[in-house]
Amino acid sequence: MELVLFGFALVPIITGLTEVVKRAVKLEKRFVPLVAVLLGVILMVGLNGYTPESITQAIVAGLAASGLWDLGKKTVAGR
C-alpha cells in the first residue's frame, strides 16, 4: 500500500520534470507520455529499487502524470 501511495505522490513531480525536459529539448508532443513514463521509472527505481511492483507503479505514475499534463493543458487553453 505504501508503494502505491508513494507512486501517486510522484505524479506532480513527474509532471513538472516532464515539462522541464519538454522545454529544454524542444520535445515533440507525441513523445511527452514516453518521457513521463521513463522519468517515473527512473525516479521509482532510484528511490525504491528494482522490483516488479515498483516498475508497475512507475509506469502507472508516468501515465497518470501525462494525463494530468494533458488535462492541465486543455484546461488552461480552454479547449
Backbone as CSV, one residue per row, in Angstrom:
resi,resn,N_x,N_y,N_z,CA_x,CA_y,CA_z,C_x,C_y,C_z
1,MET,0.815,-1.193,0.000,0.000,0.000,0.000,0.858,1.256,0.000
2,GLU,1.965,1.213,0.737,2.840,2.376,0.799,3.442,2.687,-0.566
3,LEU,3.773,1.648,-1.312,4.352,1.853,-2.638,3.345,2.512,-3.572
4,VAL,2.084,2.152,-3.449,1.039,2.753,-4.279,0.919,4.236,-3.965
5,LEU,0.861,4.576,-2.688,0.755,5.976,-2.296,1.994,6.755,-2.715
6,PHE,3.153,6.141,-2.585,4.389,6.799,-2.995,4.402,7.042,-4.493
7,GLY,3.901,6.069,-5.260,3.848,6.220,-6.717,2.963,7.377,-7.138
8,PHE,1.832,7.517,-6.478,0.934,8.615,-6.833,1.430,9.954,-6.304
9,ALA,2.242,9.925,-5.276,2.846,11.171,-4.798,3.876,11.691,-5.806
10,LEU,4.413,10.806,-6.620,5.389,11.208,-7.635,4.754,11.848,-8.867
11,VAL,3.450,11.719,-9.025,2.774,12.217,-10.232,3.042,13.704,-10.472
12,PRO,2.862,14.599,-9.499,3.147,16.013,-9.784,4.629,16.279,-10.053
13,ILE,5.497,15.508,-9.412,6.935,15.670,-9.657,7.268,15.254,-11.084
14,ILE,6.712,14.143,-11.527,6.937,13.675,-12.895,6.376,14.682,-13.891
15,THR,5.213,15.235,-13.581,4.609,16.236,-14.463,5.527,17.433,-14.630
16,GLY,6.060,17.930,-13.525,6.963,19.079,-13.587,8.250,18.770,-14.324
17,LEU,8.836,17.618,-14.043,10.078,17.246,-14.727,9.857,17.027,-16.217
18,THR,8.708,16.484,-16.569,8.391,16.298,-17.989,8.299,17.644,-18.694
19,GLU,7.700,18.614,-18.031,7.601,19.954,-18.614,8.987,20.573,-18.785
20,VAL,9.856,20.370,-17.812,11.232,20.888,-17.916,11.956,20.243,-19.091
21,VAL,11.843,18.929,-19.212,12.502,18.224,-20.323,11.914,18.675,-21.653
22,LYS,10.593,18.825,-21.693,9.926,19.237,-22.934,10.425,20.588,-23.419
23,ARG,10.584,21.514,-22.505,11.052,22.845,-22.887,12.546,22.880,-23.175
24,ALA,13.329,22.107,-22.447,14.782,22.120,-22.617,15.212,21.467,-23.928
25,VAL,14.510,20.443,-24.333,14.910,19.663,-25.503,14.057,19.977,-26.725
26,LYS,13.032,20.828,-26.565,12.074,21.107,-27.647,11.437,19.805,-28.110
27,LEU,10.876,19.086,-27.153,10.311,17.764,-27.369,8.990,17.846,-28.137
28,GLU,8.809,16.930,-29.078,7.544,16.852,-29.802,6.457,16.322,-28.867
29,LYS,5.220,16.727,-29.118,4.096,16.349,-28.262,3.906,14.842,-28.162
30,ARG,4.193,14.137,-29.233,3.934,12.700,-29.228,4.871,11.928,-28.306
31,PHE,5.997,12.538,-27.900,6.948,11.858,-27.030,6.756,12.188,-25.550
32,VAL,5.844,13.086,-25.228,5.637,13.506,-23.838,5.222,12.331,-22.946
33,PRO,4.256,11.478,-23.324,3.917,10.344,-22.454,5.087,9.380,-22.251
34,LEU,5.868,9.159,-23.272,7.022,8.276,-23.150,8.034,8.849,-22.162
35,VAL,8.297,10.138,-22.258,9.229,10.791,-21.326,8.682,10.713,-19.906
36,ALA,7.383,10.905,-19.743,6.779,10.833,-18.410,6.933,9.437,-17.806
37,VAL,6.711,8.414,-18.597,6.861,7.041,-18.106,8.325,6.757,-17.777
38,LEU,9.243,7.170,-18.636,10.664,6.946,-18.367,11.120,7.674,-17.111
39,LEU,10.674,8.905,-16.928,11.019,9.635,-15.703,10.434,8.941,-14.477
40,GLY,9.219,8.437,-14.595,8.614,7.696,-13.491,9.418,6.461,-13.129
41,VAL,9.849,5.720,-14.131,10.643,4.513,-13.886,11.983,4.886,-13.254
42,ILE,12.633,5.896,-13.766,13.929,6.310,-13.220,13.789,6.740,-11.760
43,LEU,12.782,7.565,-11.476,12.583,8.023,-10.103,12.220,6.883,-9.163
44,MET,11.304,6.034,-9.585,10.848,4.961,-8.709,11.946,3.938,-8.456
45,VAL,12.682,3.570,-9.487,13.770,2.607,-9.305,14.889,3.224,-8.461
46,GLY,15.147,4.510,-8.686,16.167,5.173,-7.888,15.796,5.268,-6.422
47,LEU,14.535,5.415,-6.125,14.107,5.580,-4.739,13.716,4.270,-4.051
48,ASN,13.169,3.312,-4.788,12.671,2.078,-4.180,13.380,0.814,-4.616
49,GLY,14.264,0.908,-5.569,14.927,-0.292,-6.056,14.157,-0.915,-7.208
50,TYR,14.762,-1.906,-7.803,14.205,-2.553,-8.987,13.386,-3.767,-8.570
51,THR,12.088,-3.590,-8.490,11.170,-4.693,-8.218,10.027,-4.599,-9.230
52,PRO,9.369,-5.705,-9.484,8.236,-5.645,-10.416,7.144,-4.677,-9.960
53,GLU,6.923,-4.605,-8.657,5.905,-3.694,-8.135,6.281,-2.241,-8.375
54,SER,7.560,-1.914,-8.159,7.970,-0.519,-8.343,7.942,-0.125,-9.816
55,ILE,8.267,-1.047,-10.696,8.211,-0.758,-12.126,6.762,-0.541,-12.556
56,THR,5.858,-1.386,-12.080,4.440,-1.236,-12.412,3.906,0.095,-11.898
57,GLN,4.232,0.427,-10.666,3.772,1.694,-10.105,4.386,2.882,-10.842
58,ALA,5.629,2.749,-11.277,6.282,3.826,-12.024,5.589,4.062,-13.359
59,ILE,5.214,2.997,-14.033,4.509,3.134,-15.313,3.152,3.787,-15.095
60,VAL,2.443,3.363,-14.060,1.137,3.960,-13.751,1.301,5.439,-13.402
61,ALA,2.317,5.753,-12.594,2.549,7.154,-12.211,2.921,7.993,-13.432
62,GLY,3.736,7.458,-14.331,4.105,8.187,-15.543,2.915,8.433,-16.451
63,LEU,2.066,7.427,-16.597,0.865,7.607,-17.416,-0.119,8.566,-16.763
64,ALA,-0.219,8.501,-15.449,-1.087,9.452,-14.739,-0.548,10.868,-14.884
65,ALA,0.767,11.010,-14.840,1.377,12.336,-14.989,1.137,12.890,-16.384
66,SER,1.238,12.047,-17.400,0.990,12.548,-18.750,-0.483,12.897,-18.932
67,GLY,-1.375,12.171,-18.287,-2.788,12.518,-18.329,-3.071,13.809,-17.591
68,LEU,-2.394,14.002,-16.454,-2.541,15.237,-15.693,-2.019,16.418,-16.503
69,TRP,-0.905,16.226,-17.182,-0.328,17.286,-18.016,-1.300,17.637,-19.146
70,ASP,-1.853,16.626,-19.774,-2.786,16.857,-20.879,-4.055,17.563,-20.395
71,LEU,-4.564,17.145,-19.247,-5.744,17.790,-18.683,-5.465,19.244,-18.329
72,GLY,-4.306,19.494,-17.731,-3.933,20.860,-17.387,-3.777,21.732,-18.613
73,LYS,-3.212,21.167,-19.649,-3.028,21.910,-20.903,-4.373,22.288,-21.503
74,LYS,-5.306,21.353,-21.510,-6.623,21.623,-22.064,-7.387,22.622,-21.210
75,THR,-7.214,22.556,-19.910,-7.912,23.470,-19.014,-7.410,24.887,-19.176
76,VAL,-6.093,25.053,-19.253,-5.508,26.384,-19.398,-5.822,26.965,-20.776
77,ALA,-5.761,26.115,-21.802,-6.003,26.594,-23.156,-7.492,26.800,-23.427
78,GLY,-8.339,26.228,-22.600,-9.781,26.402,-22.773,-10.355,25.590,-23.913
79,ARG,-9.776,24.449,-24.196,-10.273,23.612,-25.294,-11.278,22.616,-24.816
